[in-house]
Amino acid sequence: MSDFKVIIVGAGPVGLAAGHCFSQAGISYEILERREKLDANQGASAALWPNTARIFAQLGLLEEALQIYFPQTWKANMLQDGTVSSKSDVMAMPEVYHGYPWMLFARPRLVDLLQRRLPGGSSRIHTGKEITAVETTSTGVKVCCADGTDYEGSIVLGADGVNSTVRRLMDDKIAAARTGAADEKSNLAYQSQLFKSTTVGVYGYCDGRIPGVERGTWYETHADGFTFQLAGGDDMTLFLLYERLPEPITVPARHRFSDQDKDAFVARNADYHIAPTVTIRDLMAQTKWSYMSHLEEGVIDTWHHDRIVLAGDAVAKMTPNSGFGINTGIQSVVAITNALRRVLEKTDEPDNAALTGAFDEYVKTRRENVEKTVKISGMHTRIAVWDSWWMRFVDKYIVPWTNGYMSMRRMVAPVVQEGLVLDFVEEKDYREGTVKWTVPRVMGEQEPFGKEEV
């Protein structure tokens, strides 16, 4: 068995999915999470596009995922007074195009699925681990935590979100290599990679289905400067509320809005509609959990250095209107897994040059698709908030005319079509729609290079 081990930082959907992918490849791993516990009630919605549903099929997770998601068929575009400007079955089109449905989840349920089905169980997840340092050598890494514990491995995967500690520590190492010291000035390398925010949002959920909200319908309010989204099933309703900022800003690390900020946001929008007969005031009266944050956008320049590699929101952040965020991260950990596996087939102890080659392959495979996804997501948001006169024109006249089919087929489907898969795991539940996958079906199972201990 190989001694190669990945220290994954971050136990969100991307970090947990990385654990699943590494297990399939026979790669050992540990997951470190900053929070003291994984709160089952934390978070609102999460979506899987067909390219990621295809990966879930490889991981043996799709069957259960299909039991817990909220099927969406219809999309109703509305004005702030509740008038429906257009309605179509465009939410059913991803399955027509790609064979797998677009899947909307309550985020805690998706996290629970990934955690509960993790090979090796929760013993692989170590909570309360605030990272203070990452030490690298020619043969491995040591991740140091604030509680005095250390974790040693072969590489570090930073899947710790938009405020990634691993990214900051990696940038410090890059700057130190250039200046000779990791001091305050070296953080300029990190500062230059902070994302920009053009919108702020409040997101959350309500127990049960709100009266007046049709099951299987995705509601989206478009207006000058704000947009709302609402959907759900019989036992839960999910929502996202967005406001455009006057100017794009750089968000300070781990910035937190107060309850007063959130209350003011809600008050400004209280009388606007999120469904034909439901106002924001009605919605918030039934809300069980909500949170306010900046909605950052951007793609950083440097995705890896030495034995450190980044994925998910640590690399690329996009507005959530299109639901691509988690998908982009999972696609990236698939690319990392495939690249590492090819290296480990040749040697159990790859040197820095071999790992750099694998990480370069990952970046080459993913960067263009990631940048397109960020661009499409941002375009969706800016059209929805009428960011310019022509975007307002498109939203009010072109979108109702095409019912969203044109943008789904011409802009979104090509990005989904390029989805990656684990290139060594047989696709037993393979599906295909009218848009053929760029990556062909994987036929036949390949043995992991080394059986991982569970």
Buried (B, 14 or more C-beta within 10 A) or exposed (E): EBEBBBBBBBBBBBBBBBBBBBBBBBBBBBBBBBEEEBEEEBBBBBBBBBBBBBBBBBBBBBEEBBEBBBBBBBBBBBBBEBEBBBBBBBBBBBBBBBBBBBBBBBBBBBBBBBBEBBBBEEEBBBBBBEBEEBBBEEEBBBBBBEEEEEBEBBBBBBBBBBBBBBBBBBBBBBBBEEEEEBEEEBBEBBEEBBBBBBBBBBBBBBEBBBEEBBBBBBBBBBBEEBBBBBBBBEEBBBBBBBBBBEEBBEBEEEEEBEEEEBEEBBEEBEEBBBBBEBBBBBBBEBBEBBBBBBBBBBBBEBBBBBBBBBBBBBBBBBBBBBBBBBBBBBBBBBBBBBBBBBBBBEEEEBEBEBBBBBBEBBBEBBBEBBEBBBBBBBBBBBBBBBBEEEBBEBBBEEBBEBBBEEBBBEBBBBBBBBBBBBBBBBBEBBBBBEBEBEEEEBEEEBEBBBEBEE
